[in-house]
């Protein structure tokens, strides 16, 4: 009987290339935040599989996109409530 080890896949070797999706996701985080969030998440999963560089860019794209979406929602709520209160506080 042989004492065979089960085959385990080795992690992908590190590459010197930057992930194009990470760069695009980071840029889109500033322009179109929802698209930046999606592309950055896809880049993170791709980087994990391929070992490319750019994990920090993809992570920054996710964080910036998520924060800008949250701040956008909060600002819409604040402006909508201010506009709704404008008609009730005129005093006429």
N, CA, C and O atoms as CSV, one atom per row, in Angstrom:
chain,resi,resn,atom,element,x,y,z
A,1,UNK,N,N,0.830,-1.179,0.000
A,1,UNK,CA,C,0.000,0.000,0.000
A,1,UNK,C,C,0.874,1.241,0.000
A,1,UNK,O,O,1.864,1.342,0.724
A,2,UNK,N,N,0.479,2.153,-0.817
A,2,UNK,CA,C,1.211,3.412,-0.858
A,2,UNK,C,C,0.472,4.445,-0.033
A,2,UNK,O,O,-0.751,4.417,0.103
A,3,UNK,N,N,1.235,5.327,0.495
A,3,UNK,CA,C,0.677,6.399,1.318
A,3,UNK,C,C,0.552,7.650,0.453
A,3,UNK,O,O,1.280,8.624,0.642
A,4,UNK,N,N,-0.388,7.608,-0.505
A,4,UNK,CA,C,-0.539,8.707,-1.465
A,4,UNK,C,C,-1.317,9.858,-0.839
A,4,UNK,O,O,-2.340,9.665,-0.182
A,5,UNK,N,N,-0.807,11.032,-1.060
A,5,UNK,CA,C,-1.472,12.248,-0.605
A,5,UNK,C,C,-2.520,12.637,-1.646
A,5,UNK,O,O,-2.282,12.477,-2.843
A,6,UNK,N,N,-3.665,13.139,-1.216
A,6,UNK,CA,C,-4.628,13.623,-2.210
A,6,UNK,C,C,-4.073,14.852,-2.916
A,6,UNK,O,O,-3.348,15.655,-2.329
A,7,UNK,N,N,-4.427,14.976,-4.174
A,7,UNK,CA,C,-3.923,16.095,-4.968
A,7,UNK,C,C,-4.547,17.399,-4.495
A,7,UNK,O,O,-5.769,17.526,-4.415
A,8,UNK,N,N,-3.692,18.361,-4.184
A,8,UNK,CA,C,-4.160,19.688,-3.802
A,8,UNK,C,C,-3.617,20.676,-4.812
A,8,UNK,O,O,-2.434,20.662,-5.152
A,9,UNK,N,N,-4.508,21.534,-5.285
A,9,UNK,CA,C,-4.060,22.506,-6.270
A,9,UNK,C,C,-3.208,23.566,-5.581
A,9,UNK,O,O,-3.555,24.075,-4.515
A,10,UNK,N,N,-2.117,23.875,-6.202
A,10,UNK,CA,C,-1.215,24.892,-5.660
A,10,UNK,C,C,-1.772,26.262,-5.989
A,10,UNK,O,O,-2.433,26.427,-7.015
A,11,UNK,N,N,-1.519,27.255,-5.135
A,11,UNK,CA,C,-1.973,28.609,-5.473
A,11,UNK,C,C,-1.272,29.093,-6.731
A,11,UNK,O,O,-0.157,28.678,-7.050
A,12,UNK,N,N,-1.945,29.966,-7.421
A,12,UNK,CA,C,-1.395,30.495,-8.662
A,12,UNK,C,C,-0.107,31.259,-8.377
A,12,UNK,O,O,-0.035,32.011,-7.406
A,13,UNK,N,N,0.902,31.073,-9.211
A,13,UNK,CA,C,2.147,31.813,-8.994
A,13,UNK,C,C,1.924,33.304,-9.186
A,13,UNK,O,O,1.100,33.724,-9.998
A,14,UNK,N,N,2.659,34.086,-8.436
A,14,UNK,CA,C,2.522,35.543,-8.519
A,14,UNK,C,C,2.993,36.028,-9.892
A,14,UNK,O,O,4.006,35.574,-10.423
A,15,UNK,N,N,2.241,36.940,-10.430
A,15,UNK,CA,C,2.559,37.492,-11.737
A,15,UNK,C,C,3.001,38.939,-11.568
A,15,UNK,O,O,2.617,39.605,-10.606
A,16,UNK,N,N,3.801,39.417,-12.498
A,16,UNK,CA,C,4.240,40.814,-12.458
A,16,UNK,C,C,3.232,41.730,-13.133
A,16,UNK,O,O,3.374,42.951,-13.074
A,17,UNK,N,N,2.228,41.168,-13.767
A,17,UNK,CA,C,1.219,41.967,-14.467
A,17,UNK,C,C,0.171,42.475,-13.501
A,17,UNK,O,O,-0.205,41.785,-12.553
A,18,UNK,N,N,-0.295,43.678,-13.747
A,18,UNK,CA,C,-1.428,44.218,-12.999
A,18,UNK,C,C,-2.718,43.757,-13.679
A,18,UNK,O,O,-2.779,43.646,-14.903
A,19,UNK,N,N,-3.708,43.500,-12.901
A,19,UNK,CA,C,-5.000,43.109,-13.427
A,19,UNK,C,C,-5.656,44.324,-14.079
A,19,UNK,O,O,-5.820,45.370,-13.451
A,20,UNK,N,N,-6.025,44.169,-15.338
A,20,UNK,CA,C,-6.676,45.254,-16.065
A,20,UNK,C,C,-8.028,45.565,-15.424
A,20,UNK,O,O,-8.428,46.726,-15.341
A,21,UNK,N,N,-8.728,44.527,-14.972
A,21,UNK,CA,C,-10.019,44.753,-14.331
A,21,UNK,C,C,-9.880,45.555,-13.047
A,21,UNK,O,O,-10.755,46.359,-12.727
A,22,UNK,N,N,-8.807,45.352,-12.312
A,22,UNK,CA,C,-8.594,46.119,-11.085
A,22,UNK,C,C,-8.405,47.596,-11.403
A,22,UNK,O,O,-8.939,48.459,-10.706
A,23,UNK,N,N,-7.659,47.881,-12.437
A,23,UNK,CA,C,-7.428,49.270,-12.831
A,23,UNK,C,C,-8.731,49.908,-13.319
A,23,UNK,O,O,-9.053,51.036,-12.944
A,24,UNK,N,N,-9.474,49.184,-14.154
A,24,UNK,CA,C,-10.737,49.705,-14.683
A,24,UNK,C,C,-11.741,49.889,-13.547
A,24,UNK,O,O,-12.453,50.893,-13.509
A,25,UNK,N,N,-11.806,48.931,-12.622
A,25,UNK,CA,C,-12.727,49.047,-11.491
A,25,UNK,C,C,-12.405,50.230,-10.609
A,25,UNK,O,O,-13.308,50.903,-10.113
A,26,UNK,N,N,-11.113,50.494,-10.406
A,26,UNK,CA,C,-10.700,51.636,-9.595
A,26,UNK,C,C,-11.105,52.949,-10.259
A,26,UNK,O,O,-11.588,53.861,-9.587
A,27,UNK,N,N,-10.913,53.050,-11.559
A,27,UNK,CA,C,-11.283,54.271,-12.280
A,27,UNK,C,C,-12.804,54.446,-12.288
A,27,UNK,O,O,-13.309,55.549,-12.078
A,28,UNK,N,N,-13.524,53.357,-12.532
A,28,UNK,CA,C,-14.985,53.441,-12.566
A,28,UNK,C,C,-15.575,53.788,-11.201
A,28,UNK,O,O,-16.682,54.321,-11.128
A,29,UNK,N,N,-14.860,53.498,-10.131
A,29,UNK,CA,C,-15.352,53.829,-8.793
A,29,UNK,C,C,-15.579,55.326,-8.642
A,29,UNK,O,O,-16.438,55.746,-7.867
A,30,UNK,N,N,-14.825,56.128,-9.368
A,30,UNK,CA,C,-14.968,57.575,-9.302
A,30,UNK,C,C,-15.994,58.109,-10.293
A,30,UNK,O,O,-16.552,59.186,-10.083
A,31,UNK,N,N,-16.251,57.371,-11.371
A,31,UNK,CA,C,-17.110,57.861,-12.442
A,31,UNK,C,C,-18.517,57.267,-12.335
A,31,UNK,O,O,-19.498,58.002,-12.217
A,32,UNK,N,N,-18.608,55.957,-12.377
A,32,UNK,CA,C,-19.882,55.241,-12.308
A,32,UNK,C,C,-19.737,54.227,-11.173
A,32,UNK,O,O,-19.267,53.109,-11.382
A,33,UNK,N,N,-20.148,54.633,-9.971
A,33,UNK,CA,C,-19.806,53.854,-8.788
A,33,UNK,C,C,-20.382,52.443,-8.772
A,33,UNK,O,O,-19.733,51.536,-8.251
A,34,UNK,N,N,-21.563,52.223,-9.315
A,34,UNK,CA,C,-22.129,50.870,-9.311
A,34,UNK,C,C,-21.315,49.952,-10.227
A,34,UNK,O,O,-21.027,48.811,-9.868
A,35,UNK,N,N,-20.952,50.445,-11.396
A,35,UNK,CA,C,-20.118,49.660,-12.310
A,35,UNK,C,C,-18.737,49.421,-11.709
A,35,UNK,O,O,-18.165,48.343,-11.871
A,36,UNK,N,N,-18.202,50.423,-11.017
A,36,UNK,CA,C,-16.908,50.254,-10.360
A,36,UNK,C,C,-16.948,49.183,-9.291
A,36,UNK,O,O,-15.996,48.419,-9.132
A,37,UNK,N,N,-18.052,49.125,-8.557
A,37,UNK,CA,C,-18.205,48.101,-7.524
A,37,UNK,C,C,-18.225,46.705,-8.138
A,37,UNK,O,O,-17.541,45.800,-7.659
A,38,UNK,N,N,-19.004,46.536,-9.190
A,38,UNK,CA,C,-19.123,45.226,-9.833
A,38,UNK,C,C,-17.796,44.794,-10.437
A,38,UNK,O,O,-17.356,43.663,-10.228
A,39,UNK,N,N,-17.162,45.677,-11.175
A,39,UNK,CA,C,-15.895,45.336,-11.840
A,39,UNK,C,C,-14.800,45.069,-10.812
A,39,UNK,O,O,-13.979,44.174,-11.009
A,40,UNK,N,N,-14.774,45.825,-9.727
A,40,UNK,CA,C,-13.749,45.612,-8.697
A,40,UNK,C,C,-13.939,44.278,-7.988
A,40,UNK,O,O,-12.957,43.613,-7.657
A,41,UNK,N,N,-15.176,43.876,-7.752
A,41,UNK,CA,C,-15.429,42.569,-7.131
A,41,UNK,C,C,-15.005,41.446,-8.073
A,41,UNK,O,O,-14.410,40.458,-7.642
A,42,UNK,N,N,-15.311,41.598,-9.353
A,42,UNK,CA,C,-14.874,40.600,-10.327
A,42,UNK,C,C,-13.348,40.540,-10.376
A,42,UNK,O,O,-12.768,39.459,-10.475
A,43,UNK,N,N,-12.705,41.699,-10.305
A,43,UNK,CA,C,-11.235,41.743,-10.324
A,43,UNK,C,C,-10.647,41.032,-9.115
A,43,UNK,O,O,-9.647,40.326,-9.242
A,44,UNK,N,N,-11.255,41.210,-7.939
A,44,UNK,CA,C,-10.756,40.527,-6.740
A,44,UNK,C,C,-10.801,39.014,-6.894
A,44,UNK,O,O,-9.851,38.326,-6.523
A,45,UNK,N,N,-11.895,38.491,-7.439
A,45,UNK,CA,C,-11.983,37.043,-7.616
A,45,UNK,C,C,-11.010,36.555,-8.680
A,45,UNK,O,O,-10.448,35.467,-8.553
A,46,UNK,N,N,-10.807,37.344,-9.723
A,46,UNK,CA,C,-9.860,36.964,-10.765
A,46,UNK,C,C,-8.427,36.980,-10.230
A,46,UNK,O,O,-7.634,36.095,-10.551
A,47,UNK,N,N,-8.099,37.969,-9.427
A,47,UNK,CA,C,-6.749,38.083,-8.872
A,47,UNK,C,C,-6.449,36.902,-7.966
A,47,UNK,O,O,-5.326,36.400,-7.938
A,48,UNK,N,N,-7.453,36.463,-7.228
A,48,UNK,CA,C,-7.264,35.314,-6.345
A,48,UNK,C,C,-6.924,34.057,-7.148
A,48,UNK,O,O,-6.124,33.231,-6.709
A,49,UNK,N,N,-7.534,33.921,-8.323
A,49,UNK,CA,C,-7.305,32.742,-9.156
A,49,UNK,C,C,-6.010,32.822,-9.941
A,49,UNK,O,O,-5.284,31.833,-10.049
A,50,UNK,N,N,-5.716,33.994,-10.491
A,50,UNK,CA,C,-4.582,34.112,-11.410
A,50,UNK,C,C,-3.284,34.544,-10.738
A,50,UNK,O,O,-2.206,34.303,-11.281
A,51,UNK,N,N,-3.363,35.174,-9.574
A,51,UNK,CA,C,-2.159,35.630,-8.901
A,51,UNK,C,C,-1.611,36.932,-9.441
A,51,UNK,O,O,-0.474,37.298,-9.145
A,52,UNK,N,N,-2.406,37.636,-10.230
A,52,UNK,CA,C,-1.944,38.917,-10.768
A,52,UNK,C,C,-1.829,39.946,-9.655
A,52,UNK,O,O,-2.341,39.752,-8.553
A,53,UNK,N,N,-1.149,41.041,-9.963
A,53,UNK,CA,C,-1.050,42.150,-9.026
A,53,UNK,C,C,-2.276,43.032,-9.169
A,53,UNK,O,O,-3.002,42.934,-10.159
A,54,UNK,N,N,-2.514,43.901,-8.178
A,54,UNK,CA,C,-3.609,44.840,-8.263
A,54,UNK,C,C,-4.704,44.596,-7.250
A,54,UNK,O,O,-5.786,45.175,-7.347
A,55,UNK,N,N,-4.431,43.738,-6.272
A,55,UNK,CA,C,-5.440,43.461,-5.251
A,55,UNK,C,C,-5.802,44.734,-4.489
A,55,UNK,O,O,-6.969,44.948,-4.159
A,56,UNK,N,N,-4.821,45.571,-4.213
A,56,UNK,CA,C,-5.063,46.823,-3.504
A,56,UNK,C,C,-5.942,47.776,-4.308
A,56,UNK,O,O,-6.822,48.438,-3.759
A,57,UNK,N,N,-5.694,47.837,-5.620
A,57,UNK,CA,C,-6.526,48.687,-6.478
A,57,UNK,C,C,-7.960,48.188,-6.504
A,57,UNK,O,O,-8.900,48.979,-6.420
A,58,UNK,N,N,-8.129,46.886,-6.618
A,58,UNK,CA,C,-9.484,46.326,-6.650
A,58,UNK,C,C,-10.190,46.547,-5.319
A,58,UNK,O,O,-11.375,46.880,-5.287
A,59,UNK,N,N,-9.468,46.363,-4.232
A,59,UNK,CA,C,-10.054,46.581,-2.907
A,59,UNK,C,C,-10.414,48.049,-2.716
A,59,UNK,O,O,-11.472,48.362,-2.170
A,60,UNK,N,N,-9.546,48.947,-3.160
A,60,UNK,CA,C,-9.851,50.382,-3.083
A,60,UNK,C,C,-11.059,50.722,-3.947
A,60,UNK,O,O,-11.872,51.563,-3.564
A,61,UNK,N,N,-11.189,50.084,-5.103
A,61,UNK,CA,C,-12.348,50.300,-5.958
A,61,UNK,C,C,-13.639,49.877,-5.287
A,61,UNK,O,O,-14.659,50.555,-5.408
A,62,UNK,N,N,-13.599,48.754,-4.577
A,62,UNK,CA,C,-14.789,48.285,-3.848
A,62,UNK,C,C,-15.141,49.274,-2.739
A,62,UNK,O,O,-16.303,49.651,-2.587
A,63,UNK,N,N,-14.151,49.689,-1.974
A,63,UNK,CA,C,-14.405,50.587,-0.839
A,63,UNK,C,C,-14.914,51.946,-1.314
A,63,UNK,O,O,-15.899,52.459,-0.783
A,64,UNK,N,N,-14.255,52.525,-2.301
A,64,UNK,CA,C,-14.651,53.844,-2.804
A,64,UNK,C,C,-16.050,53.785,-3.416
A,64,UNK,O,O,-16.866,54.678,-3.190
A,65,UNK,N,N,-16.324,52.738,-4.186
A,65,UNK,CA,C,-17.649,52.598,-4.791
A,65,UNK,C,C,-18.725,52.453,-3.730
A,65,UNK,O,O,-19.762,53.113,-3.799
A,66,UNK,N,N,-18.486,51.596,-2.753
A,66,UNK,CA,C,-19.490,51.363,-1.708
A,66,UNK,C,C,-19.744,52.633,-0.903
A,66,UNK,O,O,-20.893,52.965,-0.611
A,67,UNK,N,N,-18.677,53.343,-0.544
A,67,UNK,CA,C,-18.853,54.578,0.217
A,67,UNK,C,C,-19.575,55.650,-0.589
A,67,UNK,O,O,-20.416,56.369,-0.049
A,68,UNK,N,N,-19.259,55.763,-1.859
A,68,UNK,CA,C,-19.935,56.779,-2.667
A,68,UNK,C,C,-21.404,56.435,-2.873
A,68,UNK,O,O,-22.238,57.338,-2.943
A,69,UNK,N,N,-21.742,55.152,-2.972
A,69,UNK,CA,C,-23.147,54.764,-3.072
A,69,UNK,C,C,-23.880,55.105,-1.785
A,69,UNK,O,O,-24.985,55.646,-1.821
A,70,UNK,N,N,-23.268,54.790,-0.648
A,70,UNK,CA,C,-23.899,55.091,0.649
A,70,UNK,C,C,-24.075,56.594,0.826
A,70,UNK,O,O,-25.150,57.043,1.224
A,71,UNK,N,N,-23.037,57.381,0.536
A,71,UNK,CA,C,-23.144,58.835,0.667
A,71,UNK,C,C,-24.166,59.405,-0.306
A,71,UNK,O,O,-24.857,60.368,0.026
A,72,UNK,N,N,-24.274,58.835,-1.492
A,72,UNK,CA,C,-25.273,59.279,-2.453
A,72,UNK,C,C,-26.690,59.038,-1.959
A,72,UNK,O,O,-27.562,59.894,-2.111
A,73,UNK,N,N,-26.917,57.879,-1.373
A,73,UNK,CA,C,-28.244,57.567,-0.826
A,73,UNK,C,C,-28.573,58.488,0.339
A,73,UNK,O,O,-29.694,58.987,0.445
A,74,UNK,N,N,-27.598,58.715,1.212
A,74,UNK,CA,C,-27.820,59.603,2.354
A,74,UNK,C,C,-28.117,61.026,1.879
A,74,UNK,O,O,-29.013,61.676,2.417
A,75,UNK,N,N,-27.393,61.513,0.894
A,75,UNK,CA,C,-27.624,62.877,0.414
A,75,UNK,C,C,-28.992,63.010,-0.259
A,75,UNK,O,O,-29.643,64.046,-0.130
A,76,UNK,N,N,-29.427,61.986,-0.966
A,76,UNK,CA,C,-30.766,62.025,-1.568
A,76,UNK,C,C,-31.834,62.099,-0.483
A,76,UNK,O,O,-32.802,62.849,-0.610
A,77,UNK,N,N,-31.659,61.321,0.585
A,77,UNK,CA,C,-32.627,61.346,1.685
A,77,UNK,C,C,-32.647,62.712,2.359
A,77,UNK,O,O,-33.718,63.241,2.657
A,78,UNK,N,N,-31.468,63.287,2.603
A,78,UNK,CA,C,-31.389,64.594,3.268
A,78,UNK,C,C,-32.024,65.677,2.396
A,78,UNK,O,O,-32.810,66.482,2.895
A,79,UNK,N,N,-31.700,65.709,1.112
A,79,UNK,CA,C,-32.256,66.734,0.230
A,79,UNK,C,C,-33.757,66.558,0.028
A,79,UNK,O,O,-34.491,67.542,-0.069
A,80,UNK,N,N,-34.215,65.317,-0.035
A,80,UNK,CA,C,-35.648,65.076,-0.207
A,80,UNK,C,C,-36.420,65.511,1.039
A,80,UNK,O,O,-37.499,66.093,0.932
A,81,UNK,N,N,-35.868,65.228,2.216
A,81,UNK,CA,C,-36.565,65.644,3.437
A,81,UNK,C,C,-36.509,67.165,3.601
A,81,UNK,O,O,-37.456,67.758,4.118
A,82,UNK,N,N,-35.431,67.796,3.177
A,82,UNK,CA,C,-35.342,69.258,3.243
A,82,UNK,C,C,-36.331,69.896,2.275
A,82,UNK,O,O,-36.956,70.906,2.600
A,83,UNK,N,N,-36.474,69.320,1.103
A,83,UNK,CA,C,-37.426,69.851,0.130
A,83,UNK,C,C,-38.867,69.641,0.610
A,83,UNK,O,O,-39.725,70.489,0.367
A,84,UNK,N,N,-39.137,68.544,1.275
A,84,UNK,CA,C,-40.480,68.289,1.788
A,84,UNK,C,C,-40.821,69.239,2.929
A,84,UNK,O,O,-41.976,69.639,3.075
A,85,UNK,N,N,-39.837,69.601,3.734
A,85,UNK,CA,C,-40.063,70.508,4.855
A,85,UNK,C,C,-40.105,71.971,4.432
A,85,UNK,O,O,-40.578,72.813,5.196
A,86,UNK,N,N,-39.636,72.286,3.263
A,86,UNK,CA,C,-39.602,73.660,2.805
A,86,UNK,C,C,-40.999,74.252,2.663
A,86,UNK,O,O,-41.210,75.421,2.986
A,87,UNK,N,N,-41.930,73.481,2.196
A,87,UNK,CA,C,-43.290,73.988,2.020
A,87,UNK,C,C,-44.047,74.129,3.321
A,87,UNK,O,O,-45.012,74.890,3.384
A,88,UNK,N,N,-43.644,73.422,4.357
A,88,UNK,CA,C,-44.389,73.457,5.630
A,88,UNK,C,C,-43.867,74.508,6.587
A,88,UNK,O,O,-44.543,74.804,7.573
A,89,UNK,N,N,-42.718,75.079,6.352
A,89,UNK,CA,C,-42.138,76.037,7.312
A,89,UNK,C,C,-42.148,77.467,6.803
A,89,UNK,O,O,-41.379,78.293,7.293
A,90,UNK,N,N,-42.992,77.781,5.839
A,90,UNK,CA,C,-43.002,79.139,5.294
A,90,UNK,C,C,-43.690,80.130,6.234
A,90,UNK,O,O,-43.353,81.314,6.226
A,91,UNK,N,N,-44.628,79.679,7.026
A,91,UNK,CA,C,-45.273,80.542,8.009
A,91,UNK,C,C,-46.457,81.321,7.475
A,91,UNK,O,O,-46.964,82.199,8.173
A,92,UNK,N,N,-46.916,81.040,6.272
A,92,UNK,CA,C,-48.064,81.758,5.718
A,92,UNK,C,C,-49.360,81.066,6.048
A,92,UNK,O,O,-50.428,81.536,5.658
